[in-house]
Structure formats: structure tokens, C-alpha cells
Amino acid sequence: MKHFNVIIIGSGPAGLFASLFCGGRVLILEKGPEPCRKLLISGMGRCNLSNADNIENFFSRYGKNGDFLRQTFRFFSNSDTVTFFKRRGLKTMIQENGKVYPASGDAKDVRTVLTKASHETGALLQCRNRVHSIRHRDLFAVATAEKTFFSRCVLIATGGMSHPETGSSGEGYRLASSLGHRIVTPVPALAPLFIRDYSFEHLSGVSLSDVGLLIRRDGRLVNTGRGDLLFTHNGLSGPAVLDISRSVRSNDTLVLDFVCSITRENLYDILERATPTISVKKIVSRTFHIPASLVETLLMKARIEKGATYCQLSKDKRYRLVELLKSLSLLVDRPGGFDVAMVTSGGVTLEEVDPKSMQSLLVPGLFFAGEIIDIDGDTGGYNMQAAFSTAALAGSSMKKFTE
């Protein structure tokens, strides 16, 4: 049979989830050998499904485009996601910062639930079936190498371009563009930052909590962030860095504030009141919970002797110490590429998508879900939740469209 109510292109979480809401005859076309390949590596193989935070707090987690998802999250929320998996026998657990994982800690269990649920609806999944083109008149004609399929609705849910080894090559952008849609240039997001003239290799693996970040470009403030930070062998990572990476470009200046909850004035006061016989290294490490190895490195940069006490420091050295703690400036060589980025920023412009249905405003019957559109969230389950929510709304909207 070549005629279907709905054809879904892509069998990632968004594509499979949308199939549960469509009704009628549904065909899912997947170019790879199996569904959900990228899902299997998400959350380091554990799959961060969603976040347990209040849904009203979600919108600020998607940069400037968060408001687009208001209707979507009202239709299908984070609690709906947890309930969906619970009803299908997959228990979840909440870990640091509200991250929701399968209790088994295995992303394969998430894929099993999605593929089984999709199969039970009667949806037909065909792998190794790359879509070459989509044409639209009265019906959509979706052409693969061997066949052309027809439908009243098409959902593009092919994801973005991050981790291309899983099949995320950006082909959905080509298909959407062929139907007249404008594509916001895709760039890597949730990526580490590589630092020029990096001098913290010896701190690889050292992490800090509650670090403030600033991004400056040509002297102008571009973005700010705050959260956990991780030193790597050639740059910086951790949630705070990953979240801000969407706005970082080569040659930007990254400014780190290791004591962002304390003003410069209060920092001077705290150091002044410290016990005169205790070394600066111990004072900073113990008082501000900064790893001793990092403190030692900062003291070297400030040209402060290893065992010096604060009262022994000259005015100039005290100033340099405070500045390094409050505003260590690093030059960004480049953000990590699509090979290491967790998600893609950019995609089908939101100006051409109806937020109440996920339907194209240009082509009736064309829908989008997941990372294909210009939505990317912070780390912590926000991108997976956006995939589930946009898919649920798109699937339900397609069912109404074909009735």
C-alpha cells in the first residue's frame, strides 16, 4: 500500500511519539538501520527524559524562543511525559537539578517503550528508507529510492545535525527548504568550549559549582550564565558552559566568576578578616569551596607565593587575586562542533510554524516536531521534553487534519 493518512520522516523520539497520536494509517520512514540511535547515547546512555521543575519555569530554558512552546507545554507537559512512561511499565527517578531518568538507567528501555507503543498503534516503521524528495499538490508525494508514498499529512521529525554518526545529518532542513521554508543557520549547541592558549590542562576533571559566566564580543556583553563548570584537557564543559555555548563564537571572551554570590567589596572584606597565620591558599579553598588545585593555579597567575598569608600581600597582589577570582578572562578558540554538541541551534524558522498545532504556515498538512525547528534548550532534559511535547501536539493536530 502506498497511501497513508500520515507519513512521518524520522524515527527518533519525536517521530515515534507523534505516531501515537495520529490515528489512521501511519508510515514512519527512517534512513538508518534502526530507530532512536541518537537517543541511545543521550545522557551518557541513560537518557535524560525530562525535568521535574515547574512547567512555568521551562520557558526561560530555551533562550529567546521559549515563548513559542507555551501552547505546546500546556497540551503535553513534563508530568504527562512521566505518566506516559509509568503507565507503560517504565519507572523514572529524579536526580540532580530535577533531571528525570529511567530508573533502570538505560536508554534502551526508553526506546523499547517508544517502539512498542508505536507498533501497537499500527504504525508501519520502515528503516533503511531515505527520503529523497517531497512534493505537494492535493496530496504529499514522498519519494524514496524505490517507491513514492502518498499522504494527506507529512511530519518532518529528522532532528538536527549533532552527532552525525547517529544519522543526524540535517536532511530535514533540505526537505523543509524544498517546500519553501526558511532555515535559520544551524550551529552546535550544548557544546564544550575550546580555549586558546589554555593553561589549565592539569585541572582536567576538576569541577566547581555555582560559577558565573559572561560572554563578551568586541567589548559588548553577549550573554550571561551561572551553574556548574568542568575543566577538561583542552577547555571547559559542564552545565553552565554547555547552556551558554549556543551564543558563543570564535574569538569571544569568556569571563569566569568563581565566587559569583559575593561582591568584590565583600570579597575584600572576607579576605581582610581572615586569620593572619593561615595561607591565602587555605583561606580561599576552605571559605569559597574552590578546589585547592585551582586556587594554587590562580595564585601562580597572580604571582603570589604558595604559602603567603593575606596580610603579606601587596596591594597590587591583593587586587590581582580578587580579579582572578571574580573575572578570569579566557579567549575562546571555538565552541565544540556537531561531533560533540548535544543538540543543534537553528532550523526551520518559528515564524513559519503555528505554535498551536506545529503545522506549517506555508504548506497545509506539513508539520514539524523536535529538533528540526529553531528550538534548543538547556541541558537537563529540556530538549527531550520539547521533542515529546511538540510531537504530541503535531500528532494530535494531524489526526484532526485528516478526519
PLY file of the C-alpha trace (Angstrom):
ply
format ascii 1.0
element vertex 403
property float x
property float y
property float z
element edge 402
property int vertex1
property int vertex2
end_header
0.00 0.00 0.00
1.31 3.42 -0.92
-1.39 5.66 0.55
-1.35 6.73 4.20
-3.09 9.26 6.41
0.24 10.45 7.77
3.86 9.97 6.75
6.45 10.67 9.43
10.04 11.25 8.34
12.45 10.27 11.10
12.09 7.67 13.86
13.74 9.46 16.74
11.81 10.23 19.95
9.74 12.94 18.22
8.81 10.80 15.22
7.86 7.71 17.21
5.99 9.71 19.85
3.98 11.62 17.26
2.80 8.33 15.75
0.96 7.53 18.99
-1.41 10.47 18.48
-2.08 10.40 14.73
-4.72 7.71 14.26
-5.37 6.11 10.87
-2.70 4.63 8.63
0.74 5.93 9.59
4.05 5.29 7.84
7.37 6.11 9.50
10.35 6.38 7.17
13.84 6.08 8.71
17.02 6.28 6.66
19.12 4.45 9.27
19.17 0.78 10.21
17.19 1.25 13.43
15.14 3.87 15.29
16.33 6.22 18.04
20.06 5.87 17.52
20.82 9.29 18.99
18.54 8.64 21.94
20.75 5.69 22.92
23.72 8.00 23.59
21.74 10.76 25.31
22.55 11.37 28.94
25.68 9.22 28.53
23.47 6.28 27.66
21.00 6.91 30.48
18.57 9.18 28.58
17.56 12.31 30.48
13.83 12.16 29.66
12.65 15.44 31.09
12.96 17.73 34.10
10.81 17.77 37.23
10.81 21.57 37.54
7.54 23.52 37.46
6.47 23.72 33.82
6.17 27.51 34.11
9.93 27.64 34.66
10.63 25.79 31.41
10.16 28.73 29.05
13.30 30.55 30.19
15.32 27.42 29.36
15.10 27.85 25.58
16.84 31.15 25.02
14.89 33.77 23.11
12.45 31.24 21.63
10.97 29.79 24.81
7.60 31.53 24.48
6.89 29.58 21.29
6.47 26.44 23.42
3.77 27.78 25.78
0.88 26.21 23.87
2.89 23.03 23.39
3.62 22.52 27.08
0.03 23.29 28.01
-1.01 20.49 25.68
1.60 17.99 26.88
3.72 18.76 29.96
6.66 17.18 31.75
4.29 15.44 34.18
2.47 13.96 31.17
5.77 12.51 29.97
6.47 10.83 33.30
2.90 9.48 33.41
3.21 8.11 29.86
6.27 6.02 30.69
4.93 4.97 34.08
1.74 3.58 32.52
3.89 1.51 30.19
5.91 -0.01 32.99
8.98 2.23 32.88
9.64 3.76 36.27
11.54 7.04 36.46
13.82 8.66 39.03
14.67 12.29 39.73
18.32 13.18 40.19
20.41 16.34 40.48
18.80 19.59 39.33
15.47 17.85 38.69
16.72 15.63 35.86
14.35 12.75 35.12
15.88 9.42 34.07
14.52 5.91 33.60
15.01 4.09 36.91
16.93 1.40 35.05
19.48 3.99 33.91
19.35 2.51 30.41
18.28 4.49 27.33
17.45 1.23 25.55
14.44 0.83 27.85
13.11 4.19 26.67
13.49 3.13 23.04
11.73 -0.15 23.76
8.72 1.65 25.21
8.51 4.06 22.27
8.89 1.46 19.53
6.45 -0.94 21.18
3.83 1.78 21.73
4.18 2.95 18.13
3.87 -0.60 16.81
0.73 -1.18 18.89
-0.99 1.77 17.17
-0.48 0.03 13.83
2.13 2.48 12.59
4.42 0.95 9.96
8.14 1.60 10.52
10.42 1.18 7.51
14.15 1.53 8.20
16.88 1.99 5.58
14.43 4.13 3.62
15.90 7.58 2.97
13.51 10.24 1.70
14.87 11.90 -1.43
12.12 14.43 -2.05
8.68 15.67 -1.03
6.22 17.20 -3.47
2.85 18.68 -2.60
-0.33 19.32 -4.57
-3.57 17.81 -3.35
-1.55 15.12 -1.58
2.06 14.82 -0.48
4.26 12.61 -2.64
7.18 11.35 -0.56
9.83 9.69 -2.72
12.44 7.19 -1.57
14.95 5.32 -3.76
12.45 2.56 -4.56
8.94 3.92 -4.03
6.80 7.01 -3.80
4.28 7.15 -0.95
1.25 9.45 -0.73
-0.47 11.06 2.25
-2.57 13.98 3.37
-0.09 14.90 6.11
3.67 14.81 6.46
5.62 15.28 9.67
9.32 16.13 9.40
10.98 14.93 12.61
14.51 14.26 11.41
16.32 16.06 14.23
19.29 18.37 13.80
22.97 17.89 12.95
24.63 16.98 16.24
26.34 13.58 16.47
26.15 12.86 12.73
27.38 9.31 13.36
23.86 8.56 14.61
22.32 9.72 11.34
21.67 13.36 12.26
22.90 14.89 9.03
20.44 17.78 8.69
18.48 16.26 5.81
15.23 17.57 7.25
16.44 21.11 6.55
16.83 20.23 2.88
13.32 18.78 2.72
11.74 21.73 4.55
13.62 24.19 2.35
12.40 22.43 -0.80
8.85 23.15 0.37
9.58 26.85 0.79
10.63 27.09 4.42
13.46 29.35 5.59
16.17 27.68 7.67
17.91 29.55 10.49
21.57 28.58 10.06
22.21 25.51 12.24
25.06 25.79 14.76
26.21 23.42 17.52
24.62 23.91 20.96
25.20 22.33 24.36
28.84 22.02 23.36
32.13 22.39 25.26
34.30 25.45 24.67
37.89 25.13 23.49
40.14 27.83 24.93
43.09 29.45 23.16
46.45 29.26 24.96
44.80 27.03 27.54
46.84 26.67 30.74
44.55 24.51 32.85
45.26 21.08 31.34
46.45 19.81 34.71
42.99 20.54 36.15
41.21 18.18 33.75
38.34 16.55 35.65
38.12 19.29 38.32
34.59 20.64 38.72
33.06 23.62 40.52
29.52 24.53 41.43
27.80 27.91 41.04
30.22 29.67 38.72
29.18 32.87 36.96
29.90 33.30 33.23
29.96 36.27 30.88
30.43 36.23 27.13
31.86 39.39 25.56
32.34 40.10 21.86
34.16 43.21 20.70
33.70 44.67 24.18
29.94 44.06 24.15
28.13 41.79 26.59
26.55 38.93 24.61
25.19 36.59 27.28
25.45 35.54 30.91
25.13 32.22 32.69
25.58 30.53 36.02
25.99 26.96 37.18
28.38 24.04 37.41
31.64 24.09 35.44
34.12 21.37 34.47
37.74 21.75 33.39
38.79 19.44 30.56
42.17 18.76 28.97
41.62 21.42 26.31
38.82 23.67 27.51
35.69 23.95 29.60
32.48 21.99 29.88
29.77 21.34 32.49
26.15 22.55 32.53
26.93 26.28 32.78
29.26 26.17 29.78
27.01 23.89 27.73
23.98 26.11 28.29
25.76 29.30 27.24
27.55 27.72 24.27
24.68 28.45 21.86
25.68 32.13 21.90
29.47 31.71 21.77
31.62 32.31 18.69
35.34 32.05 17.97
37.39 34.91 19.50
34.74 35.72 22.12
35.98 36.43 25.63
34.68 34.13 28.35
34.79 35.64 31.84
34.55 33.32 34.86
33.41 34.40 38.33
34.30 31.68 40.85
32.55 33.48 43.73
29.54 34.95 41.92
27.39 35.14 45.05
29.87 37.58 46.64
30.58 41.16 45.53
34.12 42.41 45.10
33.74 44.61 48.17
32.56 41.73 50.34
35.33 39.53 48.96
37.94 42.07 50.04
36.31 42.25 53.50
36.28 38.46 53.92
39.95 38.19 52.99
40.87 41.10 55.27
39.18 39.42 58.25
40.86 36.04 57.67
43.21 34.64 60.31
46.64 36.25 59.66
48.56 32.98 60.13
46.60 30.95 57.56
47.83 30.92 53.97
45.82 32.56 51.21
45.54 29.17 49.51
43.78 27.61 52.50
41.59 30.65 53.09
40.27 30.74 49.52
39.88 26.99 49.19
38.06 26.49 52.50
35.98 29.67 52.58
34.71 29.55 49.00
34.82 25.77 48.43
37.19 26.07 45.49
39.42 23.05 44.76
42.93 23.58 46.13
44.49 22.71 42.76
42.60 25.57 41.08
43.44 28.01 43.89
47.11 27.13 43.53
46.93 27.85 39.79
45.22 31.20 40.36
47.86 32.17 42.93
50.57 31.41 40.41
48.84 33.65 37.86
48.65 36.40 40.48
52.36 35.82 41.24
51.60 35.07 44.89
53.94 32.80 46.82
52.45 29.41 47.69
52.43 29.80 51.50
51.84 33.56 51.68
49.22 34.93 54.06
46.87 37.69 53.01
48.48 40.29 55.27
51.78 39.63 53.50
50.39 40.56 50.11
51.00 43.90 48.48
48.02 45.99 47.37
48.72 45.01 43.77
48.73 41.28 44.52
45.52 41.55 46.53
43.89 43.26 43.55
45.12 40.59 41.13
43.84 37.80 43.40
40.36 39.30 43.65
40.22 39.94 39.89
41.18 36.34 39.13
38.50 35.06 41.48
35.85 37.44 40.14
36.74 37.83 36.47
39.18 35.34 34.98
39.18 36.16 31.24
39.76 33.42 28.66
39.79 33.71 24.87
37.52 31.21 23.13
39.25 29.42 20.29
35.97 27.82 19.18
32.90 26.08 20.50
32.76 22.31 20.04
31.45 21.17 16.67
28.49 19.00 15.75
30.55 15.90 16.55
30.48 16.74 20.27
27.45 19.04 20.60
24.39 17.55 22.26
21.87 19.47 20.15
21.53 21.89 17.25
20.59 25.54 17.49
18.76 26.80 14.41
16.44 25.05 11.97
13.04 25.80 10.48
12.22 29.38 11.47
9.45 29.64 14.04
7.89 32.47 12.06
6.60 29.85 9.63
5.23 27.33 12.16
1.90 27.56 14.02
2.65 27.12 17.76
-0.94 25.94 18.35
-0.60 22.92 16.06
3.04 22.62 14.84
1.66 22.93 11.29
3.49 24.85 8.59
2.06 28.30 7.91
3.16 27.90 4.28
2.10 24.36 3.33
-1.19 22.93 4.66
-0.72 19.43 6.03
3.02 19.81 6.66
4.04 19.54 10.31
7.25 19.68 12.34
8.35 18.24 15.68
11.54 18.10 17.70
14.95 19.49 16.89
14.13 20.26 13.24
12.65 23.61 14.31
14.61 26.56 15.72
14.27 25.48 19.35
17.13 24.35 21.58
17.04 24.09 25.35
19.44 23.98 28.28
20.94 20.75 29.47
18.80 18.86 31.96
16.08 17.12 29.94
14.61 20.24 28.35
15.35 19.23 24.76
13.86 15.78 25.14
10.74 17.26 26.71
10.41 19.69 23.80
10.62 16.72 21.43
7.86 14.83 23.26
5.60 17.88 23.61
5.91 19.14 20.02
5.40 15.57 18.78
2.25 15.06 20.85
0.79 18.35 19.62
1.76 17.67 16.00
0.35 14.14 16.10
-2.97 15.27 17.55
-3.17 18.12 15.05
-2.56 15.74 12.14
-5.34 13.47 13.39
-7.78 16.41 13.27
-6.48 17.43 9.86
-7.17 14.01 8.34
-10.58 13.41 9.95
0 1
1 2
2 3
3 4
4 5
5 6
6 7
7 8
8 9
9 10
10 11
11 12
12 13
13 14
14 15
15 16
16 17
17 18
18 19
19 20
20 21
21 22
22 23
23 24
24 25
25 26
26 27
27 28
28 29
29 30
30 31
31 32
32 33
33 34
34 35
35 36
36 37
37 38
38 39
39 40
40 41
41 42
42 43
43 44
44 45
45 46
46 47
47 48
48 49
49 50
50 51
51 52
52 53
53 54
54 55
55 56
56 57
57 58
58 59
59 60
60 61
61 62
62 63
63 64
64 65
65 66
66 67
67 68
68 69
69 70
70 71
71 72
72 73
73 74
74 75
75 76
76 77
77 78
78 79
79 80
80 81
81 82
82 83
83 84
84 85
85 86
86 87
87 88
88 89
89 90
90 91
91 92
92 93
93 94
94 95
95 96
96 97
97 98
98 99
99 100
100 101
101 102
102 103
103 104
104 105
105 106
106 107
107 108
108 109
109 110
110 111
111 112
112 113
113 114
114 115
115 116
116 117
117 118
118 119
119 120
120 121
121 122
122 123
123 124
124 125
125 126
126 127
127 128
128 129
129 130
130 131
131 132
132 133
133 134
134 135
135 136
136 137
137 138
138 139
139 140
140 141
141 142
142 143
143 144
144 145
145 146
146 147
147 148
148 149
149 150
150 151
151 152
152 153
153 154
154 155
155 156
156 157
157 158
158 159
159 160
160 161
161 162
162 163
163 164
164 165
165 166
166 167
167 168
168 169
169 170
170 171
171 172
172 173
173 174
174 175
175 176
176 177
177 178
178 179
179 180
180 181
181 182
182 183
183 184
184 185
185 186
186 187
187 188
188 189
189 190
190 191
191 192
192 193
193 194
194 195
195 196
196 197
197 198
198 199
199 200
200 201
201 202
202 203
203 204
204 205
205 206
206 207
207 208
208 209
209 210
210 211
211 212
212 213
213 214
214 215
215 216
216 217
217 218
218 219
219 220
220 221
221 222
222 223
223 224
224 225
225 226
226 227
227 228
228 229
229 230
230 231
231 232
232 233
233 234
234 235
235 236
236 237
237 238
238 239
239 240
240 241
241 242
242 243
243 244
244 245
245 246
246 247
247 248
248 249
249 250
250 251
251 252
252 253
253 254
254 255
255 256
256 257
257 258
258 259
259 260
260 261
261 262
262 263
263 264
264 265
265 266
266 267
267 268
268 269
269 270
270 271
271 272
272 273
273 274
274 275
275 276
276 277
277 278
278 279
279 280
280 281
281 282
282 283
283 284
284 285
285 286
286 287
287 288
288 289
289 290
290 291
291 292
292 293
293 294
294 295
295 296
296 297
297 298
298 299
299 300
300 301
301 302
302 303
303 304
304 305
305 306
306 307
307 308
308 309
309 310
310 311
311 312
312 313
313 314
314 315
315 316
316 317
317 318
318 319
319 320
320 321
321 322
322 323
323 324
324 325
325 326
326 327
327 328
328 329
329 330
330 331
331 332
332 333
333 334
334 335
335 336
336 337
337 338
338 339
339 340
340 341
341 342
342 343
343 344
344 345
345 346
346 347
347 348
348 349
349 350
350 351
351 352
352 353
353 354
354 355
355 356
356 357
357 358
358 359
359 360
360 361
361 362
362 363
363 364
364 365
365 366
366 367
367 368
368 369
369 370
370 371
371 372
372 373
373 374
374 375
375 376
376 377
377 378
378 379
379 380
380 381
381 382
382 383
383 384
384 385
385 386
386 387
387 388
388 389
389 390
390 391
391 392
392 393
393 394
394 395
395 396
396 397
397 398
398 399
399 400
400 401
401 402
